[in-house]
Each structure stands twice: as structure tokens, then as C-alpha cells.
Amino acid sequence: MNIPNDTDSYNNLIKYKRLIRKPCISVLAWSKNNFDPSLMNYYTEHNELEKKVINIMSWLDNNSNPPIEKVNELRQKVGSFKDAVATLCIHLSDVKAKELYEFKGKITDNAFYYCDNIEGGGWVKRTTTLELPQPVLEHQAYLDTGISAEEEE
């Protein structure tokens, strides 16, 4: 899915979806760049963190037009991500933990606003109905008369 750079002209749903994805990608990069082999005992925590971020991103991709009922699924995934961050940060230096907490804050805040927009009706699901041109309407009316081709001849 292509997300435009200029989100001012798009609805808040797309804007917040983008604002959730960016720090998710940053967390994945951070996890790869900051994995310390000497902390091999904490490899599981790194793995869990990556899984939780991928789960959030896949939920966003699979639910492009989510109903209100599905919002709790995203909240649950964000909550699991927060738990994974807290578990991993126990084993990190203060500087590294602070970096990770900043990403966590961005994801949490933007997920909150994303869900709030869905629940609050800040965006509208719509279908567009175009008016048919007059010749098409006339032809349809003719077809609706039920005259067969054999009767015409």
C-alpha cells in the first residue's frame, strides 16, 4: 500500500496509520542494529519485540477499512508490544532503553488516535454512486420493456 507524503489532504485514518508504521519500522531497524551478541540470553526478548511490531504492521495492512469492532484487536497488539518493550528494556543500558521507549510512545500515541478516529466517527466510510448519462438510462428503459429481438423484427 502506498501512503502519500502529503497527509494534510487525506483523512486522519491514513495519517495515523502512517504515523504508526514509521516508528514500527524504526523499531525493527533499532532491534537489528542494537542486538548485542553478548546478550544472547535475551535473544528471545528481541525476537518477541520484532514479532509484536510485525503483528501491528500486518494488522494495519489486513484491516485497511476496519469496523469499530476490530479496534480492540489493535489495542491488544499495542499492549503486547508495550509489554515486550518493558521486558527487553530491563536488560538494556539507559540510553538504549530511552531510545526504545521513545518509539513505544510514538506507536502508542498514534495507535490511540487512530482508534479514537474510528470510534469517534472522525472518518466516514462511503461509496460513490455516479449518475448515468441519459442515453444509457434510455437504453436501460428500453431493455426493461422486455421486447425480444425476434418481436422487433
Secondary structure as GFF3:
##gff-version 3
##sequence-region A 1 153
A	DSSP	alpha_helix	12	33	.	.	.	ID=ss1
A	DSSP	three_ten_helix	37	42	.	.	.	ID=ss2
A	DSSP	alpha_helix	43	62	.	.	.	ID=ss3
A	DSSP	three_ten_helix	68	70	.	.	.	ID=ss4
A	DSSP	alpha_helix	71	89	.	.	.	ID=ss5
A	DSSP	alpha_helix	94	119	.	.	.	ID=ss6
A	DSSP	alpha_helix	134	144	.	.	.	ID=ss7
A	DSSP	alpha_helix	149	152	.	.	.	ID=ss8
###
